[in-house]
Structure formats: structure tokens, C-alpha cells
Amino acid sequence: MKHALEQMENLSGVEADVVEGWPDQSLRDAASTVVFIGDLFPPNRLPNPQQNLADLDEMMQRGVDIACIHYATGLLGDDVTPDGDHPLLRWMGGYFANRSCPHHESFARVFPQATITPVKTDHPVTRGWKEFTLRDEPYFNNYFGANGNQLAPKATVLATSMLPPEAPKRESVAWCIEREDTGRGFGVVMPHYYKNWRDEDLRRLILNGIVWSAKVEVPAEGVKTKSPNLADFNPKSV
């Protein structure tokens, strides 16, 4: 993601830092948006989760934005109150509720062919990408709030998928929110497989969302990037 953001063909001036662990004060002060990827929502998994959430709350209150990719959208039952409340619900507009949650259960399955469809909206994140199909693990039955699992008033669904195939229902797999504190949140429940970063439409959806979350204008044709050579980044597998 850092490489793609800093090598965009039609947008310049974006800088990204990759941090393993909790970012220090200087990075938190400088950030326009914070992007999480990891095994569940990282602030709750890293040491000192309460301080991490307090640090994030300070950032969100001054209008810093947030984006979560794939399982970084996920929370455990121990992370939430009995009724499902967690700051991420307000910061990002929704989350993946692990089966340990007392209030709701989202589902994770790998589908050989999951078709991801852009919602018909003029939202900037939907610019320039079209419907695509790939083998992946788009989470479904994600949690958006106690009011019948309806999105908050300023939240917007960006992409849907008919899941699961045996009992298809239109599920929200990417969404965003414009918060009262002037910040923005973006969530997308893919990609599970590293190789799927090769998919131009998926990549554009995610990069559009990150750029939008940083309050940078998304180009009319969406963010353009060359297909990366994934082996260059020394993965364990592609």
C-alpha cells in the first residue's frame, strides 16, 4: 500500500509511513489518516490497548481519519460492550463482529468466485473501478449499529456482494462515514490473499478509499497505479 500510494500515476505528494507496533507521538501528530491492516483491529491487539484507543480518540477528535483493511475491521467480544459499542463503530461506521461478540455475528468464508459490485452513487471512492470477481474472503453480515443493523446517517455503502452463494443477500463489503468531528472513516473487508493486490479494480477501490480518508481529492478516473510486481516486496508467498 505504501508503494502504491507513493507511486500513483495521477496523484502526487502523498507520503506514507509503515509502522509495526504503535506509532509514536510525532507520527500521530503528523498523520492525515491512519490505515490499519492486521489480525483484528490492531489497537486492541497491541500492548496497552486502552492507551492506544485514547491516543486514537485524541486523533479522531481533531479530525484525523481512519481506514481499516480486511481483518483490521474485526473486533472480539472482549473488545466491545455487551450491546456491541466500540469507538470503531463511530470512527469507521461499522466493523466485523467476531463470533465471540455477544450482540452480533459476522461471517468469514473464502469464496471461489466473489463478485464485488460498486454501489450506484457519486461518492469519490467509487470513481474509476468496475465490478470484479475474484477468489477471496469478503466478510459478510458486518455490524453497523443497534438500530436494526442500519448504517449511521452519514455512512455510505460503497461496494456490495451477493453472499453467501447458497442463500444470497446483498451484503455491504466496503463502506465509509463522514463524522461529526470532521474526520472520515473507510472500511473494506478484503483482500485476504496477497496476490489479489494485482486486481486493478480492487486496488483502485482501496486506494481511492485511503486517499479520500486523508481528505485528498480522488481523481475523476480514480487512483491509477501500475500493477505491482508483488515478489519485489519479499512475501512468503504470492
MIVO-815487 format. One line per 10 residues: their letters; for each residue x, y, z of N, C-alpha, C. Coordinates in nm, 2 decimals, decimal comma, always signed. Example, Ala and Ser with C-alpha at 12.3 -4.5 7.8 and 13.67 -1.06 7.14 Angstrom:
2
as = +1,32 -0,57 +0,78 +1,23 -0,45 +0,78 +1,32 -0,33 +0,78 | +1,28 -0,22 +0,71 +1,37 -0,11 +0,71 +1,29 +0,00 +0,79
//
This chain:
238
mkhaleqmen = +0,08 -0,12 +0,00 +0,00 +0,00 +0,00 +0,09 +0,13 +0,00 | +0,19 +0,13 +0,08 +0,28 +0,24 +0,08 +0,34 +0,27 -0,06 | +0,39 +0,16 -0,12 +0,44 +0,17 -0,26 +0,34 +0,23 -0,35 | +0,22 +0,17 -0,35 +0,12 +0,21 -0,44 +0,08 +0,36 -0,42 | +0,06 +0,40 -0,30 +0,02 +0,54 -0,26 +0,13 +0,64 -0,31 | +0,26 +0,60 -0,30 +0,36 +0,69 -0,33 +0,40 +0,68 -0,48 | +0,34 +0,59 -0,55 +0,37 +0,57 -0,70 +0,24 +0,60 -0,78 | +0,15 +0,67 -0,73 +0,02 +0,69 -0,81 +0,06 +0,77 -0,93 | +0,00 +0,73 -1,04 +0,03 +0,79 -1,17 -0,04 +0,93 -1,19 | -0,15 +0,95 -1,12 -0,23 +1,07 -1,14 -0,26 +1,15 -1,02
lsgveadvve = -0,17 +1,12 -0,92 -0,18 +1,20 -0,79 -0,05 +1,19 -0,72 | +0,00 +1,31 -0,68 +0,14 +1,32 -0,63 +0,13 +1,38 -0,49 | +0,24 +1,38 -0,42 +0,25 +1,44 -0,29 +0,21 +1,37 -0,17 | +0,17 +1,24 -0,19 +0,12 +1,16 -0,08 +0,24 +1,08 -0,02 | +0,26 +1,09 +0,11 +0,37 +1,02 +0,18 +0,31 +0,92 +0,28 | +0,37 +0,81 +0,29 +0,32 +0,70 +0,38 +0,43 +0,65 +0,47 | +0,41 +0,62 +0,59 +0,50 +0,55 +0,68 +0,44 +0,42 +0,72 | +0,52 +0,32 +0,72 +0,48 +0,18 +0,76 +0,53 +0,16 +0,90 | +0,44 +0,13 +0,99 +0,48 +0,11 +1,14 +0,43 -0,02 +1,18 | +0,52 -0,10 +1,24 +0,49 -0,22 +1,31 +0,49 -0,20 +1,46
gwpdqslrda = +0,38 -0,20 +1,52 +0,37 -0,15 +1,66 +0,29 -0,02 +1,66 | +0,29 +0,04 +1,77 +0,21 +0,16 +1,79 +0,30 +0,29 +1,74 | +0,24 +0,38 +1,66 +0,31 +0,49 +1,61 +0,34 +0,59 +1,73 | +0,46 +0,65 +1,72 +0,50 +0,75 +1,82 +0,42 +0,88 +1,80 | +0,44 +0,97 +1,90 +0,37 +1,09 +1,91 +0,39 +1,18 +1,78 | +0,51 +1,18 +1,73 +0,54 +1,27 +1,62 +0,46 +1,22 +1,49 | +0,46 +1,09 +1,47 +0,38 +1,04 +1,36 +0,23 +1,06 +1,38 | +0,18 +1,04 +1,50 +0,04 +1,06 +1,52 +0,00 +1,21 +1,50 | +0,09 +1,30 +1,54 +0,07 +1,44 +1,52 +0,07 +1,48 +1,37 | +0,15 +1,41 +1,29 +0,16 +1,45 +1,15 +0,06 +1,38 +1,06
astvvfigdl = -0,01 +1,28 +1,10 -0,09 +1,20 +1,02 -0,22 +1,27 +0,97 | -0,25 +1,25 +0,85 -0,38 +1,29 +0,80 -0,48 +1,18 +0,81 | -0,43 +1,06 +0,79 -0,52 +0,94 +0,81 -0,43 +0,83 +0,86 | -0,49 +0,73 +0,94 -0,42 +0,62 +0,98 -0,48 +0,49 +0,92 | -0,40 +0,41 +0,86 -0,45 +0,29 +0,79 -0,41 +0,17 +0,87 | -0,50 +0,08 +0,90 -0,47 -0,04 +0,97 -0,49 -0,16 +0,88 | -0,40 -0,26 +0,89 -0,41 -0,39 +0,84 -0,35 -0,49 +0,94 | -0,42 -0,60 +0,96 -0,36 -0,69 +1,06 -0,47 -0,79 +1,11 | -0,43 -0,87 +1,21 -0,51 -0,98 +1,26 -0,61 -0,92 +1,36 | -0,73 -0,87 +1,32 -0,82 -0,80 +1,41 -0,77 -0,65 +1,42
fppnrlpnpq = -0,85 -0,57 +1,48 -0,82 -0,42 +1,49 -0,70 -0,40 +1,58 | -0,59 -0,36 +1,52 -0,46 -0,36 +1,59 -0,45 -0,29 +1,72 | -0,52 -0,17 +1,73 -0,51 -0,10 +1,86 -0,55 -0,19 +1,98 | -0,65 -0,28 +1,96 -0,69 -0,37 +2,07 -0,60 -0,49 +2,08 | -0,51 -0,52 +1,99 -0,43 -0,64 +2,00 -0,29 -0,60 +2,05 | -0,24 -0,48 +2,02 -0,11 -0,44 +2,06 -0,11 -0,41 +2,21 | +0,01 -0,40 +2,27 +0,02 -0,37 +2,41 -0,05 -0,24 +2,45 | -0,10 -0,23 +2,57 -0,16 -0,11 +2,62 -0,28 -0,06 +2,54 | -0,38 -0,15 +2,51 -0,49 -0,12 +2,43 -0,57 +0,00 +2,47 | -0,59 +0,02 +2,60 -0,67 +0,14 +2,64 -0,60 +0,27 +2,61
qnladldemm = -0,46 +0,27 +2,63 -0,39 +0,39 +2,59 -0,39 +0,41 +2,44 | -0,38 +0,30 +2,36 -0,39 +0,31 +2,22 -0,52 +0,37 +2,17 | -0,63 +0,32 +2,23 -0,76 +0,38 +2,20 -0,77 +0,53 +2,24 | -0,71 +0,56 +2,35 -0,71 +0,70 +2,40 -0,64 +0,79 +2,30 | -0,52 +0,74 +2,25 -0,44 +0,81 +2,15 -0,52 +0,83 +2,03 | -0,59 +0,72 +1,98 -0,67 +0,73 +1,86 -0,78 +0,83 +1,88 | -0,85 +0,82 +1,99 -0,96 +0,91 +2,02 -0,91 +1,06 +2,01 | -0,80 +1,09 +2,06 -0,74 +1,23 +2,05 -0,72 +1,27 +1,91 | -0,67 +1,17 +1,83 -0,66 +1,20 +1,68 -0,79 +1,22 +1,62 | -0,89 +1,13 +1,64 -1,02 +1,14 +1,58 -1,09 +1,27 +1,62
qrgvdiacih = -1,07 +1,32 +1,74 -1,14 +1,44 +1,78 -1,09 +1,56 +1,71 | -0,97 +1,56 +1,66 -0,91 +1,67 +1,59 -0,93 +1,65 +1,44 | -1,01 +1,55 +1,40 -1,04 +1,53 +1,26 -0,95 +1,44 +1,18 | -0,86 +1,37 +1,24 -0,78 +1,27 +1,17 -0,87 +1,16 +1,12 | -0,83 +1,10 +1,01 -0,92 +1,00 +0,95 -0,86 +0,86 +0,98 | -0,94 +0,76 +0,94 -0,91 +0,62 +0,97 -0,96 +0,53 +0,86 | -0,87 +0,43 +0,83 -0,91 +0,33 +0,73 -0,87 +0,19 +0,78 | -0,95 +0,09 +0,76 -0,92 -0,05 +0,80 -0,94 -0,14 +0,68 | -0,84 -0,23 +0,67 -0,84 -0,32 +0,55 -0,85 -0,46 +0,60 | -0,94 -0,54 +0,54 -0,96 -0,68 +0,57 -0,98 -0,70 +0,72
yatgllgddv = -0,90 -0,79 +0,79 -0,94 -0,83 +0,93 -0,90 -0,72 +1,03 | -0,84 -0,61 +0,98 -0,83 -0,49 +1,07 -0,97 -0,43 +1,11 | -1,07 -0,47 +1,03 -1,21 -0,43 +1,06 -1,27 -0,51 +1,17 | -1,20 -0,61 +1,23 -1,26 -0,70 +1,32 -1,24 -0,67 +1,46 | -1,34 -0,70 +1,54 -1,33 -0,69 +1,69 -1,38 -0,82 +1,75 | -1,32 -0,85 +1,87 -1,36 -0,96 +1,95 -1,47 -0,92 +2,05 | -1,53 -1,02 +2,11 -1,63 -1,00 +2,22 -1,57 -0,92 +2,34 | -1,44 -0,95 +2,37 -1,37 -0,88 +2,48 -1,35 -0,74 +2,45 | -1,35 -0,70 +2,32 -1,32 -0,56 +2,29 -1,44 -0,47 +2,30 | -1,57 -0,53 +2,30 -1,69 -0,45 +2,29 -1,77 -0,46 +2,41
tpdgdhpllr = -1,86 -0,37 +2,43 -1,96 -0,37 +2,54 -2,06 -0,48 +2,51 | -2,14 -0,52 +2,61 -2,25 -0,62 +2,58 -2,34 -0,59 +2,46 | -2,36 -0,46 +2,44 -2,45 -0,42 +2,33 -2,38 -0,39 +2,20 | -2,24 -0,41 +2,20 -2,17 -0,40 +2,08 -2,10 -0,27 +2,06 | -2,10 -0,18 +2,16 -2,04 -0,05 +2,14 -1,89 -0,06 +2,14 | -1,83 +0,02 +2,06 -1,68 +0,03 +2,05 -1,66 +0,16 +1,97 | -1,55 +0,23 +2,00 -1,52 +0,36 +1,93 -1,51 +0,34 +1,78 | -1,47 +0,22 +1,73 -1,45 +0,19 +1,59 -1,59 +0,21 +1,52 | -1,70 +0,18 +1,59 -1,83 +0,19 +1,53 -1,86 +0,33 +1,49 | -1,81 +0,43 +1,57 -1,83 +0,57 +1,54 -1,72 +0,62 +1,44
wmggyfanrs = -1,60 +0,58 +1,46 -1,49 +0,63 +1,38 -1,50 +0,58 +1,24 | -1,55 +0,46 +1,21 -1,55 +0,40 +1,08 -1,68 +0,36 +1,03 | -1,79 +0,37 +1,11 -1,92 +0,34 +1,07 -1,97 +0,20 +1,08 | -1,88 +0,10 +1,11 -1,91 -0,04 +1,12 -1,79 -0,12 +1,14 | -1,81 -0,25 +1,17 -1,70 -0,34 +1,19 -1,74 -0,49 +1,17 | -1,64 -0,57 +1,16 -1,67 -0,72 +1,15 -1,68 -0,77 +1,30 | -1,79 -0,83 +1,33 -1,81 -0,88 +1,47 -1,78 -1,02 +1,48 | -1,66 -1,05 +1,54 -1,62 -1,19 +1,55 -1,73 -1,27 +1,63 | -1,73 -1,40 +1,60 -1,83 -1,48 +1,66 -1,83 -1,48 +1,82 | -1,72 -1,43 +1,88 -1,72 -1,42 +2,02 -1,80 -1,30 +2,07
cphhesfarv = -1,84 -1,22 +1,98 -1,92 -1,10 +2,02 -2,06 -1,14 +2,08 | -2,11 -1,07 +2,18 -2,23 -1,11 +2,24 -2,36 -1,06 +2,17 | -2,34 -0,96 +2,08 -2,45 -0,89 +2,02 -2,48 -0,92 +1,88 | -2,38 -0,98 +1,81 -2,39 -0,99 +1,66 -2,28 -1,09 +1,62 | -2,31 -1,16 +1,50 -2,20 -1,24 +1,45 -2,19 -1,22 +1,30 | -2,07 -1,17 +1,26 -2,04 -1,16 +1,12 -1,97 -1,29 +1,07 | -1,96 -1,31 +0,94 -1,91 -1,44 +0,89 -1,79 -1,42 +0,80 | -1,70 -1,51 +0,81 -1,58 -1,51 +0,72 -1,57 -1,65 +0,65 | -1,58 -1,64 +0,52 -1,56 -1,76 +0,43 -1,49 -1,72 +0,31 | -1,41 -1,82 +0,26 -1,34 -1,80 +0,13 -1,44 -1,84 +0,02
fpqatitpvk = -1,46 -1,76 -0,08 -1,55 -1,79 -0,19 -1,46 -1,80 -0,32 | -1,48 -1,91 -0,39 -1,40 -1,93 -0,51 -1,43 -1,82 -0,61 | -1,55 -1,76 -0,61 -1,58 -1,65 -0,70 -1,67 -1,56 -0,63 | -1,62 -1,45 -0,58 -1,70 -1,35 -0,51 -1,70 -1,23 -0,61 | -1,82 -1,18 -0,64 -1,83 -1,07 -0,73 -1,86 -0,95 -0,65 | -1,78 -0,84 -0,66 -1,79 -0,72 -0,59 -1,84 -0,61 -0,68 | -1,95 -0,55 -0,64 -2,02 -0,45 -0,72 -2,02 -0,32 -0,66 | -1,98 -0,21 -0,74 -1,98 -0,08 -0,69 -2,13 -0,03 -0,67 | -2,16 +0,04 -0,56 -2,29 +0,10 -0,54 -2,31 +0,22 -0,64 | -2,43 +0,23 -0,69 -2,45 +0,34 -0,78 -2,47 +0,47 -0,70
tdhpvtrgwk = -2,36 +0,54 -0,68 -2,35 +0,66 -0,61 -2,24 +0,75 -0,67 | -2,25 +0,88 -0,64 -2,15 +0,97 -0,69 -2,03 +0,99 -0,59 | -2,02 +0,90 -0,49 -1,92 +0,91 -0,39 -1,78 +0,89 -0,46 | -1,68 +0,98 -0,42 -1,55 +0,97 -0,48 -1,48 +0,84 -0,47 | -1,51 +0,76 -0,37 -1,44 +0,63 -0,36 -1,48 +0,53 -0,47 | -1,60 +0,55 -0,53 -1,64 +0,46 -0,64 -1,59 +0,50 -0,77 | -1,51 +0,60 -0,78 -1,46 +0,65 -0,91 -1,37 +0,55 -0,98 | -1,39 +0,52 -1,10 -1,29 +0,46 -1,19 -1,28 +0,30 -1,18 | -1,36 +0,24 -1,09 -1,34 +0,09 -1,08 -1,48 +0,03 -1,11 | -1,47 -0,09 -1,17 -1,60 -0,16 -1,21 -1,61 -0,29 -1,14
eftlrdepyf = -1,72 -0,35 -1,16 -1,75 -0,48 -1,09 -1,64 -0,58 -1,12 | -1,60 -0,66 -1,02 -1,49 -0,76 -1,04 -1,52 -0,88 -0,97 | -1,46 -0,99 -1,01 -1,48 -1,12 -0,95 -1,35 -1,18 -0,92 | -1,33 -1,24 -0,80 -1,21 -1,30 -0,76 -1,23 -1,40 -0,64 | -1,13 -1,48 -0,62 -1,13 -1,57 -0,51 -1,08 -1,50 -0,39 | -1,16 -1,48 -0,29 -1,12 -1,40 -0,17 -1,22 -1,43 -0,06 | -1,20 -1,36 +0,05 -1,28 -1,38 +0,17 -1,34 -1,25 +0,21 | -1,44 -1,20 +0,14 -1,51 -1,08 +0,18 -1,61 -1,11 +0,29 | -1,59 -1,05 +0,41 -1,67 -1,08 +0,52 -1,81 -1,03 +0,49 | -1,91 -1,10 +0,56 -2,05 -1,05 +0,54 -2,12 -1,06 +0,67
nnyfgangnq = -2,24 -0,99 +0,67 -2,32 -0,97 +0,79 -2,24 -0,88 +0,89 | -2,17 -0,78 +0,83 -2,09 -0,69 +0,92 -2,19 -0,60 +1,00 | -2,13 -0,55 +1,11 -2,21 -0,48 +1,21 -2,21 -0,33 +1,19 | -2,33 -0,26 +1,18 -2,33 -0,12 +1,16 -2,41 -0,04 +1,27 | -2,46 -0,11 +1,37 -2,53 -0,04 +1,48 -2,65 -0,11 +1,53 | -2,69 -0,07 +1,65 -2,80 -0,14 +1,72 -2,94 -0,11 +1,66 | -2,95 -0,01 +1,57 -3,08 +0,02 +1,51 -3,11 -0,07 +1,39 | -3,13 -0,20 +1,42 -3,16 -0,29 +1,31 -3,05 -0,31 +1,22 | -2,93 -0,29 +1,27 -2,80 -0,30 +1,19 -2,80 -0,21 +1,07 | -2,87 -0,09 +1,08 -2,87 +0,01 +0,98 -2,75 +0,10 +0,99
lapkatvlat = -2,70 +0,15 +0,88 -2,59 +0,24 +0,88 -2,62 +0,38 +0,95 | -2,52 +0,44 +1,01 -2,54 +0,57 +1,06 -2,58 +0,67 +0,95 | -2,64 +0,78 +0,99 -2,69 +0,88 +0,89 -2,59 +0,92 +0,79 | -2,46 +0,94 +0,83 -2,36 +0,99 +0,74 -2,27 +0,88 +0,69 | -2,31 +0,76 +0,70 -2,24 +0,65 +0,65 -2,29 +0,61 +0,51 | -2,20 +0,56 +0,42 -2,24 +0,52 +0,29 -2,18 +0,39 +0,25 | -2,26 +0,30 +0,19 -2,21 +0,17 +0,14 -2,15 +0,20 +0,00 | -2,03 +0,15 -0,02 -1,96 +0,17 -0,14 -1,95 +0,05 -0,23 | -1,96 -0,07 -0,18 -1,95 -0,19 -0,26 -2,03 -0,30 -0,19 | -2,09 -0,39 -0,27 -2,17 -0,50 -0,21 -2,14 -0,63 -0,29
smlppeapkr = -2,18 -0,74 -0,23 -2,16 -0,87 -0,29 -2,28 -0,96 -0,25 | -2,33 -1,04 -0,34 -2,44 -1,13 -0,31 -2,38 -1,25 -0,24 | -2,40 -1,26 -0,10 -2,34 -1,37 -0,02 -2,43 -1,42 +0,08 | -2,41 -1,55 +0,12 -2,33 -1,65 +0,06 -2,40 -1,70 -0,07 | -2,33 -1,78 -0,15 -2,40 -1,82 -0,28 -2,52 -1,91 -0,26 | -2,52 -1,99 -0,15 -2,64 -2,08 -0,14 -2,76 -2,00 -0,08 | -2,75 -1,89 -0,03 -2,86 -1,81 +0,02 -2,82 -1,66 +0,00 | -2,81 -1,61 -0,12 -2,75 -1,48 -0,15 -2,84 -1,37 -0,10 | -2,77 -1,27 -0,04 -2,82 -1,15 +0,02 -2,72 -1,04 -0,01 | -2,77 -0,92 -0,05 -2,68 -0,81 -0,08 -2,61 -0,77 +0,04
esvawciere = -2,48 -0,79 +0,05 -2,40 -0,76 +0,17 -2,31 -0,64 +0,15 | -2,29 -0,56 +0,25 -2,20 -0,45 +0,24 -2,06 -0,49 +0,27 | -1,97 -0,47 +0,17 -1,83 -0,52 +0,19 -1,73 -0,40 +0,19 | -1,78 -0,28 +0,16 -1,69 -0,16 +0,17 -1,79 -0,05 +0,20 | -1,74 +0,04 +0,30 -1,83 +0,15 +0,34 -1,74 +0,26 +0,39 | -1,81 +0,38 +0,41 -1,73 +0,49 +0,47 -1,83 +0,58 +0,55 | -1,77 +0,67 +0,62 -1,85 +0,76 +0,70 -1,78 +0,90 +0,71 | -1,86 +1,00 +0,71 -1,81 +1,14 +0,74 -1,86 +1,17 +0,88 | -1,77 +1,19 +0,98 -1,81 +1,20 +1,12 -1,83 +1,35 +1,16 | -1,90 +1,36 +1,27 -1,93 +1,49 +1,32 -1,81 +1,57 +1,36
dtgrgfgvvm = -1,70 +1,50 +1,40 -1,58 +1,57 +1,43 -1,49 +1,61 +1,31 | -1,56 +1,60 +1,19 -1,50 +1,64 +1,06 -1,41 +1,53 +1,01 | -1,38 +1,42 +1,08 -1,30 +1,32 +1,03 -1,38 +1,22 +0,94 | -1,30 +1,13 +0,87 -1,36 +1,04 +0,78 -1,32 +0,90 +0,82 | -1,40 +0,80 +0,79 -1,36 +0,66 +0,81 -1,39 +0,58 +0,69 | -1,31 +0,48 +0,66 -1,33 +0,39 +0,55 -1,30 +0,25 +0,59 | -1,39 +0,15 +0,55 -1,36 +0,01 +0,58 -1,39 -0,07 +0,46 | -1,30 -0,17 +0,44 -1,32 -0,27 +0,33 -1,27 -0,40 +0,38 | -1,35 -0,51 +0,36 -1,32 -0,64 +0,42 -1,24 -0,73 +0,33 | -1,16 -0,68 +0,24 -1,07 -0,75 +0,15 -0,94 -0,67 +0,15
phyyknwrde = -0,83 -0,73 +0,09 -0,82 -0,87 +0,03 -0,76 -0,96 +0,14 | -0,80 -1,09 +0,13 -0,75 -1,19 +0,21 -0,62 -1,24 +0,16 | -0,61 -1,26 +0,02 -0,50 -1,31 -0,04 -0,41 -1,20 -0,10 | -0,28 -1,21 -0,07 -0,19 -1,11 -0,11 -0,19 -1,09 -0,26 | -0,20 -1,20 -0,33 -0,20 -1,19 -0,48 -0,31 -1,11 -0,54 | -0,41 -1,08 -0,46 -0,53 -1,01 -0,52 -0,50 -0,86 -0,53 | -0,38 -0,81 -0,47 -0,34 -0,67 -0,50 -0,31 -0,65 -0,65 | -0,30 -0,76 -0,72 -0,28 -0,74 -0,87 -0,41 -0,70 -0,94 | -0,52 -0,72 -0,87 -0,65 -0,68 -0,94 -0,67 -0,53 -0,94 | -0,67 -0,47 -1,06 -0,67 -0,33 -1,07 -0,79 -0,26 -1,00
dlrrlilngi = -0,91 -0,33 -1,02 -1,03 -0,27 -0,96 -1,03 -0,27 -0,81 | -0,99 -0,39 -0,76 -0,98 -0,40 -0,61 -0,88 -0,29 -0,56 | -0,77 -0,29 -0,62 -0,66 -0,19 -0,58 -0,71 -0,05 -0,59 | -0,78 -0,02 -0,69 -0,84 +0,12 -0,71 -0,94 +0,15 -0,60 | -1,03 +0,06 -0,57 -1,13 +0,08 -0,46 -1,06 +0,11 -0,33 | -0,95 +0,03 -0,30 -0,89 +0,05 -0,17 -0,81 +0,18 -0,17 | -0,73 +0,21 -0,27 -0,65 +0,33 -0,28 -0,74 +0,45 -0,28 | -0,85 +0,45 -0,36 -0,95 +0,56 -0,35 -0,99 +0,59 -0,21 | -1,02 +0,48 -0,14 -1,07 +0,49 +0,00 -0,97 +0,55 +0,09 | -0,85 +0,51 +0,08 -0,74 +0,57 +0,16 -0,72 +0,71 +0,13
vwsakvevpa = -0,71 +0,75 +0,00 -0,69 +0,88 -0,04 -0,80 +0,97 +0,01 | -0,93 +0,92 -0,01 -1,04 +1,00 +0,03 -1,04 +1,02 +0,18 | -1,00 +0,92 +0,26 -1,00 +0,93 +0,40 -0,90 +1,03 +0,45 | -0,79 +1,06 +0,37 -0,69 +1,16 +0,40 -0,73 +1,30 +0,35 | -0,86 +1,31 +0,30 -0,91 +1,44 +0,25 -0,83 +1,49 +0,13 | -0,78 +1,40 +0,05 -0,72 +1,43 -0,07 -0,83 +1,41 -0,18 | -0,84 +1,49 -0,28 -0,94 +1,48 -0,39 -0,90 +1,36 -0,47 | -1,00 +1,27 -0,48 -0,98 +1,15 -0,57 -1,00 +1,19 -0,71 | -0,91 +1,15 -0,80 -0,92 +1,19 -0,94 -1,05 +1,14 -1,00 | -1,10 +1,20 -1,10 -1,23 +1,17 -1,16 -1,23 +1,02 -1,21
egvktkspnl = -1,11 +0,98 -1,26 -1,10 +0,84 -1,31 -1,05 +0,74 -1,20 | -1,05 +0,79 -1,08 -1,00 +0,71 -0,97 -0,84 +0,70 -0,97 | -0,79 +0,65 -0,86 -0,64 +0,65 -0,85 -0,59 +0,54 -0,95 | -0,49 +0,59 -1,03 -0,42 +0,50 -1,12 -0,29 +0,45 -1,08 | -0,26 +0,32 -1,08 -0,13 +0,27 -1,04 -0,10 +0,16 -1,14 | +0,03 +0,13 -1,16 +0,07 +0,02 -1,24 +0,06 -0,11 -1,15 | +0,03 -0,22 -1,22 +0,02 -0,34 -1,14 +0,16 -0,37 -1,08 | +0,17 -0,39 -0,95 +0,30 -0,41 -0,88 +0,35 -0,55 -0,91 | +0,48 -0,56 -0,91 +0,54 -0,70 -0,91 +0,55 -0,74 -0,76 | +0,45 -0,82 -0,72 +0,44 -0,85 -0,58 +0,56 -0,92 -0,52
adfnpksv = +0,64 -0,99 -0,60 +0,76 -1,06 -0,55 +0,86 -0,96 -0,50 | +0,86 -0,83 -0,55 +0,96 -0,73 -0,51 +0,95 -0,70 -0,36 | +0,84 -0,73 -0,30 +0,82 -0,70 -0,16 +0,85 -0,81 -0,06 | +0,92 -0,91 -0,11 +0,97 -1,03 -0,03 +0,86 -1,10 +0,05 | +0,75 -1,13 -0,01 +0,64 -1,20 +0,07 +0,68 -1,35 +0,09 | +0,62 -1,41 +0,18 +0,64 -1,56 +0,20 +0,58 -1,64 +0,08 | +0,48 -1,58 +0,02 +0,42 -1,64 -0,10 +0,34 -1,54 -0,18 | +0,32 -1,57 -0,30 +0,23 -1,48 -0,39 +0,12 -1,57 -0,44
//
